[in-house]
Amino acid sequence: MSNGLLLAGLGAGAALVLLSSSRSSSDLSILSELDFGDAEEPTASRGQVVTTSGTVLPRAGEPLPPVAEGDAMDVADWHAEMDNYFADYGVGDMATAAMVTYLPKATEVDYSIPDPAYWENMAYTLNVLRQFGLDLGVDAEVRAYRPPWYNKAVGGAPGSTHQWFSAIDLWPRTIRVGRLHDEARRLWQDRSIHDVGVGMYKNNIHVDTRRGRSAKWGSRKNLL
């Protein structure tokens, strides 16, 4: 485990891996087989991130750092808490905390837990994705949260909404990529209901929720 991590007790003796304030992108090895494909991703509306129930989170400066990182056991309590949050929000059937906090390209940690201030952003995005009618994790591979150090390491856009836990990338598993393209197109055409960001690529799509300005990008954005 990286020396940037330390153990701290929480509650009745529960141990979680909590983060120091700094982490370098050199702390992990980067693989290249997955296309994160958001180098063109525009940032959300100026000065604020997604508002889901009246809470406006500041966009200025850096996104909040994650509260914990480690393997499945290290973050088990955080995952349980997030799963309960999703269930209370009504999206517990859409995705698990483990699915949306997994870091596929990191070698020293498996999961990163975003600050709880951002959890509602993901819950809202999952609720928007419900209209796709997909079994996430089965029909499509899911990639969601990126802590700032990880986003930088994988070449994500500096203002990527993944850092604010409001974005999901989907790759086809048991469905054709054309199904993802069709669903993204329908979402974009119905964006009056939501302020969304849609990235359309040859092999995957990106969907995020944002406030005040919808945006589209990607090598297949002409299909939207």
Number of C-alpha atoms within 10 A of each C-alpha: 10 11 9 13 17 14 12 12 11 11 6 6 8 11 16 21 21 20 20 14 10 9 17 12 15 10 17 17 12 15 11 8 7 10 11 19 22 22 14 15 21 19 18 24 16 12 11 17 25 30 17 16 9 7 12 13 15 14 17 10 8 12 21 16 21 21 19 21 26 21 15 16 13 20 23 18 15 23 21 14 14 22 19 16 18 24 16 11 13 14 22 18 13 18 18 19 22 20 17 22 22 22 21 13 18 18 13 15 19 18 28 28 26 24 16 16 12 18 18 21 24 26 25 21 23 25 17 18 20 14 11 16 10 16 14 22 19 12 17 20 17 21 21 23 28 29 25 23 18 23 20 15 19 19 12 21 19 16 19 24 30 24 26 28 30 26 26 23 23 21 23 20 14 12 13 13 18 13 13 23 22 14 18 23 17 14 22 21 11 12 15 10 10 18 20 26 28 27 26 26 21 13 16 22 25 27 26 30 28 25 18 14 14 19 19 19 20 20 13 16 16 9 12 18
